[in-house]
Amino acid sequence: MTVWNSVVPSLRTNQRNILRLVAQHEQRNPHEPCYLGKVTASRRNVFLKAVASLEDKQLIDIERTGSNFQAWKVKLLIPVDTVI
């Protein structure tokens, strides 16, 4: 059941997709870290702005362990069932 709009009403499509990706990963693999995926060079800035915005809204937490964003671990800070 999606309680999406009442929980996070002001997300853009990219932000919503990233949040759903992280939530699905945590639901399927609760004991494995979730890493940010590959992004084409032309979409990288948009992707990183969306990730930063989610972190500013305190919906996800990012553990920046390396200089490459694909090595960053992402953790959902809201319950999974409010996203999926």
C-alpha distances in whole Angstrom, upper triangle without the diagonal:
4,7,9,12,12,13,15,16,19,18,20,19,21,19,16,17,18,16,13,16,17,13,13,17,16,14,16,20,19,23,24,24,23,25,25,26,29,29,32,35,34,31,31,32,29,27,28,28,24,24,27,25,21,24,26,22,22,19,20,24,26,29,32,34,36,37,35,31,30,31,29,26,23,21,18,18,15,12,11,7,8,9,7
4,5,8,9,10,11,12,15,14,16,16,18,16,12,14,16,13,11,14,15,12,13,17,16,14,17,20,20,23,24,24,22,24,23,24,27,27,30,32,31,28,28,29,26,24,25,25,21,21,24,21,18,21,22,19,19,16,18,22,24,27,30,32,34,35,33,29,28,30,27,25,21,19,16,17,13,12,10,7,6,6,6
4,6,6,6,9,10,13,13,16,16,18,16,13,15,17,14,13,16,17,14,15,19,18,16,20,22,21,25,25,25,23,25,24,26,29,28,31,33,32,29,29,29,26,24,25,24,21,21,23,20,17,20,21,17,17,15,17,21,24,27,30,32,34,35,33,30,29,30,28,25,22,20,16,16,12,11,11,8,5,7,8
4,6,5,6,7,10,10,12,12,15,12,9,12,14,11,10,14,15,12,14,17,17,16,19,22,21,24,25,24,21,23,22,23,26,25,28,30,29,25,26,25,22,21,22,21,17,18,20,17,14,17,18,15,16,13,15,19,22,25,27,30,32,32,31,27,27,28,25,23,20,18,15,15,11,11,11,9,6,6,8
4,6,5,4,8,9,12,12,15,13,11,14,16,13,13,17,18,16,18,21,21,20,23,25,25,28,28,27,24,25,24,25,28,27,29,31,29,26,26,26,22,21,23,21,18,19,20,17,15,18,18,15,16,14,17,21,23,27,29,32,34,34,32,28,29,30,27,26,22,21,17,17,14,14,14,13,10,9,12
4,6,6,10,11,14,16,18,16,13,17,18,15,15,19,19,17,19,22,21,21,24,26,25,28,29,27,25,27,26,28,30,29,32,34,32,29,29,28,25,24,25,23,20,21,21,18,16,19,18,15,16,14,17,21,24,27,30,33,35,35,34,30,31,32,29,27,23,21,17,16,13,13,14,13,9,11,13
4,6,9,10,14,15,17,14,12,15,16,12,13,17,16,14,17,20,18,18,22,23,22,25,25,24,22,24,23,25,28,27,30,32,31,27,27,26,23,22,22,21,18,18,19,16,13,15,15,12,12,10,14,17,20,24,26,29,31,32,31,27,28,28,25,23,20,17,14,12,9,10,12,11,7,8,12
4,6,6,10,12,13,10,9,13,13,11,12,15,15,14,17,19,18,19,22,24,22,25,25,23,21,22,21,23,25,24,27,28,27,24,24,23,20,19,19,17,14,15,16,12,10,13,13,9,11,9,12,16,19,22,24,28,29,30,28,25,25,27,23,22,18,17,13,12,10,12,13,13,9,9,12
4,6,9,11,14,11,10,14,15,13,14,18,18,17,19,22,22,22,25,27,26,29,29,27,24,25,23,25,27,26,28,29,27,24,24,23,20,19,20,18,15,17,17,14,13,16,15,12,14,12,16,19,22,25,27,30,32,32,30,27,28,29,26,25,21,20,17,16,14,16,16,16,12,12,14
4,7,10,12,10,9,13,14,13,15,18,18,18,20,23,23,23,26,28,27,30,29,27,24,24,22,23,25,23,25,26,25,21,22,20,17,17,18,15,12,14,15,11,11,14,13,10,13,12,15,18,20,24,25,29,30,29,28,25,26,28,25,24,21,20,17,17,15,18,18,18,15,14,16
4,7,8,6,6,10,10,10,12,14,15,15,17,19,20,21,23,25,24,27,26,24,21,21,18,20,21,20,22,23,21,18,18,17,14,13,15,12,9,11,12,9,9,12,12,10,12,11,13,16,18,22,23,26,27,27,25,21,22,24,22,21,18,18,15,15,14,17,16,17,14,12,15
4,6,5,6,9,10,11,12,14,16,16,18,20,21,22,24,26,26,28,27,24,21,21,18,19,20,18,19,20,18,15,16,15,11,11,13,11,8,11,13,10,10,14,14,13,15,13,15,18,19,23,23,27,27,26,24,21,22,24,22,22,19,19,17,18,17,19,19,19,17,14,16
4,5,5,6,9,10,10,12,14,15,16,18,20,21,22,24,25,27,26,23,20,19,17,17,18,16,17,19,17,14,15,15,11,11,14,12,9,12,14,12,12,16,17,15,17,15,16,19,20,23,24,27,27,26,24,20,21,23,21,21,18,19,17,19,18,20,18,19,17,13,15
4,5,5,6,9,10,11,12,14,15,17,19,20,21,22,23,25,23,21,17,16,13,13,14,12,14,16,14,11,12,12,8,7,10,10,6,9,12,10,10,14,15,14,16,14,14,17,17,20,20,23,23,22,20,17,17,20,18,18,16,17,16,18,18,19,18,19,18,14,15
4,5,5,6,9,10,11,12,14,16,17,18,20,21,21,23,22,19,16,15,13,14,16,14,17,18,17,13,13,13,10,8,10,9,5,7,9,8,7,10,12,11,12,10,11,14,14,18,19,22,22,22,20,16,17,19,17,17,13,14,13,14,14,16,15,17,15,12,14
4,6,5,6,9,10,10,12,14,15,16,18,20,20,23,21,19,16,16,14,15,17,16,19,21,20,16,16,16,13,12,13,13,9,10,13,11,9,13,14,12,14,11,12,15,16,20,21,24,25,25,23,19,19,21,19,18,15,15,13,14,13,15,13,14,12,9,10
4,5,5,6,9,10,10,12,14,15,16,18,19,21,20,18,14,14,12,12,14,13,16,18,18,14,15,16,13,10,13,13,10,10,14,13,11,14,16,15,16,13,13,16,16,20,20,23,23,23,21,17,17,19,17,17,14,15,13,16,15,16,14,15,14,10,11
4,5,5,6,9,10,11,12,14,16,16,17,19,17,15,11,11,9,10,12,12,15,17,17,13,13,14,12,9,10,11,8,7,11,11,9,11,14,13,14,11,10,13,13,16,17,19,20,20,18,14,13,16,14,13,10,12,11,13,14,15,13,15,14,11,12
4,5,5,6,9,10,11,12,14,15,15,18,17,14,11,12,11,13,16,16,19,21,21,17,17,17,15,12,13,13,10,9,12,11,8,10,13,12,11,8,8,11,12,16,17,20,21,22,20,16,16,17,15,13,10,10,8,10,10,11,10,12,11,7,9
4,5,5,6,8,10,10,12,14,14,17,16,15,12,13,12,13,16,16,20,22,22,18,18,19,17,14,16,16,13,12,15,15,12,14,17,15,15,11,11,14,15,18,20,22,24,24,22,18,17,19,17,15,12,12,10,12,11,12,9,10,10,6,7
4,5,5,6,9,10,11,12,13,16,14,13,9,10,9,10,13,14,17,20,20,17,17,18,16,13,15,16,13,12,15,16,13,15,18,17,16,13,12,14,14,17,18,20,21,22,19,16,14,16,15,13,10,11,10,14,14,14,11,13,13,10,9
4,6,5,6,9,10,10,11,13,11,10,7,8,9,10,14,15,19,21,22,19,18,19,17,14,15,16,13,11,14,15,11,13,16,15,14,11,9,11,11,14,16,17,19,20,18,15,13,14,12,10,7,7,7,10,11,11,9,12,12,10,10
4,5,5,6,9,10,10,13,12,12,9,12,12,14,17,19,22,25,25,22,21,22,20,17,18,19,16,14,17,17,13,14,17,16,14,11,10,12,14,16,19,21,22,24,22,19,17,18,16,13,10,9,7,10,9,8,5,8,9,7,7
4,5,5,6,8,10,13,12,12,10,12,13,14,17,19,22,25,25,22,22,23,21,18,20,21,18,16,19,19,16,18,21,19,18,14,13,16,17,19,21,22,24,25,23,20,18,19,17,15,12,12,10,13,13,11,8,10,11,9,7
4,5,5,6,7,10,9,9,7,9,11,12,15,18,21,24,25,22,21,23,22,18,19,21,18,16,19,20,17,17,21,20,18,15,13,14,15,16,18,19,21,23,20,17,15,16,15,12,10,10,10,13,14,13,10,12,14,12,11
4,6,5,5,8,8,8,7,11,13,15,18,20,24,27,28,24,23,25,23,20,20,22,19,17,19,20,16,17,20,19,17,14,12,13,14,15,18,19,21,24,22,19,17,17,15,12,10,8,8,11,11,10,8,11,13,11,11
4,6,6,9,10,11,11,14,16,17,21,23,26,29,30,27,26,28,26,22,23,25,22,19,22,22,19,20,23,21,19,16,15,16,18,19,22,23,25,27,25,22,20,20,19,16,13,12,11,13,12,10,7,9,12,11,9
4,6,9,9,11,11,14,16,16,20,22,26,29,30,27,26,28,27,23,24,26,23,21,24,25,21,22,25,24,22,19,17,19,19,20,23,23,25,27,25,22,20,20,19,16,15,14,13,16,16,14,11,12,15,14,12
4,6,6,8,9,12,15,16,19,22,25,28,30,27,26,28,27,23,24,26,23,21,23,24,21,21,25,24,22,19,17,17,17,18,20,20,22,25,23,21,18,17,17,14,13,12,13,16,16,15,12,15,17,16,15
4,6,8,9,13,16,18,21,24,28,30,32,28,27,29,28,24,24,26,23,21,23,24,20,20,24,23,20,17,15,15,16,17,20,20,22,25,24,21,19,18,17,13,12,10,11,13,14,12,11,13,16,15,15
4,7,9,13,16,18,22,25,28,30,32,29,28,29,29,25,25,27,25,22,24,25,22,21,25,24,21,19,16,16,16,16,19,18,21,24,23,21,19,17,16,13,13,11,13,15,16,15,14,17,19,19,18
4,7,10,13,15,18,21,25,27,29,26,24,27,26,22,22,25,23,20,22,24,21,20,24,24,21,19,16,15,14,14,16,16,18,21,19,18,15,14,13,10,11,10,13,16,17,17,15,18,20,19,18
4,6,10,12,16,19,22,24,26,24,21,23,23,19,19,21,20,16,18,20,18,17,20,21,18,16,13,12,11,10,13,12,15,17,16,14,12,10,9,6,7,8,11,14,16,16,15,18,20,18,18
4,7,9,13,15,19,21,23,20,18,20,20,16,16,18,16,13,16,18,15,15,19,19,17,14,11,11,10,10,12,13,14,17,15,12,10,9,8,6,5,7,9,13,15,15,14,17,18,16,16
4,6,10,12,16,18,20,17,15,17,17,14,13,16,15,12,15,17,15,14,18,19,17,16,12,12,9,10,10,11,12,13,11,9,6,6,6,5,6,9,12,15,17,18,17,20,21,18,19
4,7,9,13,14,16,14,11,14,14,10,10,13,12,9,12,15,13,13,17,18,17,15,12,12,10,11,11,12,12,13,10,7,5,7,6,7,7,11,12,16,18,19,17,21,21,18,18
4,6,10,13,15,12,11,14,14,10,11,15,13,12,15,17,16,16,20,21,20,18,15,16,13,14,14,15,14,14,11,9,6,9,10,10,11,14,15,19,21,22,19,22,22,19,19
4,7,9,12,10,9,13,13,10,11,15,14,13,16,18,18,19,22,23,23,21,18,19,16,17,16,16,15,14,11,9,7,10,12,14,14,17,19,22,24,25,23,26,26,22,22
4,6,8,6,6,10,10,8,10,13,13,12,15,17,17,18,21,22,23,21,19,19,17,19,17,18,17,15,12,10,9,13,14,16,16,19,20,23,25,26,24,26,26,22,23
4,5,5,6,10,10,10,12,14,15,15,18,19,20,21,24,25,26,24,22,23,20,22,20,21,19,17,14,13,12,16,17,19,19,23,24,27,28,30,27,30,29,26,26
4,6,5,8,10,10,11,14,15,16,17,19,21,22,23,25,26,25,23,24,21,22,20,21,18,16,13,13,13,17,17,20,21,24,25,28,30,32,30,32,31,28,28
4,6,7,8,10,12,13,14,16,17,19,20,22,23,25,26,25,24,25,22,24,22,24,21,19,16,15,16,19,20,22,22,25,26,29,30,32,30,32,31,28,28
4,6,5,6,9,10,11,12,14,16,17,19,20,21,23,22,20,21,19,22,20,22,20,18,15,13,14,18,18,20,19,22,23,25,26,28,26,29,27,24,25
4,6,5,6,9,10,11,12,14,15,17,18,20,21,20,18,19,17,18,16,18,17,14,12,10,11,15,14,17,17,20,21,23,25,27,26,28,27,24,25
4,5,5,6,9,10,10,12,14,15,16,18,20,20,18,19,17,19,17,19,18,15,13,11,14,17,16,18,18,21,21,23,25,28,26,29,27,24,26
4,6,5,6,9,10,11,12,14,15,17,19,18,17,18,17,20,18,21,20,18,16,13,15,18,17,19,17,20,20,22,23,25,24,26,25,21,23
4,5,5,6,9,10,11,13,14,16,17,16,14,16,14,17,16,18,17,16,14,11,12,15,14,15,14,17,17,19,20,23,21,24,22,19,20
4,5,5,6,8,10,11,12,14,15,15,13,14,12,14,13,16,15,13,12,9,11,13,12,14,13,16,16,18,20,23,22,25,23,20,22
4,5,5,6,9,10,10,12,14,14,13,14,13,16,15,18,18,16,15,12,15,17,15,16,15,17,17,18,20,23,22,25,23,20,22
4,5,5,6,9,10,11,13,12,11,13,13,16,16,19,19,18,16,13,15,17,15,15,13,15,15,16,17,20,19,21,19,16,19
4,5,5,6,9,10,11,10,8,10,9,12,12,15,16,15,14,10,12,14,11,12,10,12,12,13,15,18,17,20,19,16,18
4,5,5,6,9,10,10,9,10,9,12,12,16,16,15,15,12,14,15,12,13,11,13,13,14,16,19,19,22,20,18,21
4,5,5,6,9,9,9,11,12,15,15,19,20,19,18,15,17,19,16,16,13,14,14,14,15,18,19,21,19,16,20
4,5,5,6,6,6,8,10,14,15,18,19,19,19,15,16,18,14,14,11,11,10,10,11,15,15,17,15,13,16
4,5,5,6,5,6,7,11,12,16,17,18,17,14,16,16,13,12,10,10,10,9,12,15,16,19,17,15,19
4,5,8,8,9,11,14,15,18,20,20,20,17,19,20,16,16,13,14,13,12,14,17,19,21,19,17,21
4,6,8,10,12,16,17,21,23,23,23,19,21,22,18,17,14,13,12,10,11,15,16,18,15,15,18
4,6,7,10,13,16,19,21,22,22,18,20,20,16,15,12,11,9,7,9,12,14,17,14,14,18
4,7,10,14,16,19,21,22,22,18,19,19,16,14,10,9,6,5,6,10,11,13,11,10,14
4,7,10,12,16,18,19,18,15,15,16,12,10,7,5,5,5,8,11,11,15,13,12,15
4,7,10,12,15,17,16,13,15,14,10,8,6,5,6,7,10,13,14,17,17,15,18
4,6,9,11,13,13,10,11,10,6,6,5,6,9,10,14,16,16,20,20,18,20
4,6,9,11,12,10,11,9,6,5,6,8,12,13,16,19,19,23,22,21,23
4,6,8,9,7,9,7,5,7,9,11,15,16,19,22,22,26,25,23,25
4,7,9,9,10,6,6,8,11,13,17,18,22,24,24,28,28,26,27
4,5,7,8,6,7,10,13,16,19,21,25,27,26,30,30,28,29
4,6,9,8,9,12,15,18,21,23,26,29,28,32,31,29,30
4,5,6,7,11,14,17,20,22,25,28,26,30,30,27,28
4,5,5,9,10,14,17,19,22,24,23,26,26,23,25
4,6,8,10,14,17,20,22,24,22,25,26,23,23
4,6,10,13,16,19,22,24,22,26,26,24,25
4,6,10,13,16,19,21,20,23,23,21,22
4,7,10,13,16,18,17,20,21,19,20
4,7,10,12,14,13,17,17,15,17
4,6,9,11,11,14,15,13,15
4,6,8,8,11,11,10,12
4,7,9,12,11,11,14
4,6,9,7,8,11
4,6,6,7,9
4,5,5,6
4,5,5
4,6
4
